[in-house]
Amino acid sequence: MKPKLITTLADYSGDLFLADLFAGVTVALVAMPLSLAIAIASGAAPAVGLVTAMIGGLLISALGGSRVQIGGPTGAFIVVVYGVIAHHGYSGLILATAMAGIILMVGALFRAGQLIRHIPEAVIEGFTVGIAVIIGLSQFKDLFGQTIPKLPAEFLPKIEALWWARSTVSLPALGIGLAAILLIILFRWAAPKLPGLILALALTSAPATIFHLPVDTIASRYGDLPRGLPLPHLPAFDLHQVQALLPSALVIAFLAGIESLLSAVVADRMIGGAHRPNAELMAQGMANFASALFGGLPATGAIARTATNVRAGGRTPVAGIIHAMVILLILLIAAPLAGYLAMPALAGLLLVTAWNMSEPHRWRDRLSADLPDQTVFVLTLILTVLADLTIAIAVGTGLGLALRHFRSTKAS
């Protein structure tokens, strides 16, 4: 389980460092607004998103089994994190994240990195698309600037609450949100090497401040971001709470393992490398436990940020370490500027993220798949949206493995 960092430093060069430096700065500018938006959508304070990106990203790169993996908070965790905070408070999330870290480290010791590939692909796609649907709907309140005292966590009551609050729609908020979506898409298409997310959010948030528009910003809703990291402290381990949080911790560990290994596989294809799955799981475990110590969110390898790193020229874990250090510098120096970001613009960013999570380019393949695979996909998606992510994963995996066994038995 040797980290890739040790391997790559053996023949590290000045040219590699310059490439990693440029890539690390580039991906940090992508990660910062995403981390803020994911934290807010999860029901947490914005600053913990940056803390997670810094602590989790640093350890995933320094200790992981991939050369170019970028770690941090991701959209896949929003649903489970929101649910844990709603039912157990933020202290419950900290404990669940620490427990997930321990589960991942134990899994790495038992070589579980090889087992995750046996999870049916239809299950992974089903809960990923389901999470994307939930994330997208959860952003409508801020996109439309609606006044809703507390948006329900459940899918159908959320739709009802949004409908009943339709008379509170704010045209300035909607304009900013739609403009952010259009600019993000435009920058991604016309100038992919520019930090398009930051530019899109800055350009659409500026009018809210300059013209004093009636639109919520990070600062108006949450106050100023703190300059620096909080002091680390161990979460309180209470036996009853541990038992209550175990299902959530297992889901967090499962999602972190799945997403990080999928991201590592994508990265391998892009650079022609080969990741070390058990080293990656161990790094994910340590990163999540450390994130909990600093009051952060669950962390995992982020596919989009990892791809950005590769496209920007990153070739070793040093790029990921630089990305974490740049986010720390932003937190120390420029934290007040983040307070001006408009909530509808962040909602637009997350809607684009949700759309990308659904992988629209894969819909043709999904529609042409075998009926058993389509059944597993649709069932997992529906259960994710309407029931619970834990139930969706359990039922989808059980059905998928049963169908796989039936096919192999029939073939033999």
Protein Blocks (a to p, Z undefined) as FASTA:
>chain_A
ZZfklmmmmmgcfklmmmmmmmmmmmmmmmmmmmmmmmmmnopafklmmmmmmmmmmmmm
mmmcbfkbccdddfklmmmmmmmmmmnojmlmmmmmmmmmmmmmmmmmnopmmmmmmpcf
klmmmmmmmmmmmmmmmmmmmmnopacfbacfbfklmmmmmmmmmmmpcfklmmmmmmmm
mmmmmmmmmmmmbcfklmmmmmmmmmmmmnopabddfklmnopadedddddddddddfkl
mmmmmmmmmmmmmmmmmmmmmmmmmmmmmnopacdfklmmmmmmmmmmmmmmnopacddd
dfklmmmmmmnopabfklmmmmmmmmmmmmmmmmmmmmmpcfklmmmmmmmmmmmmnomm
lmmmmmmmcfklmmmmmmmmmmmmmmcfklmmmmmmmmmmmmmmmmmmmmZZ
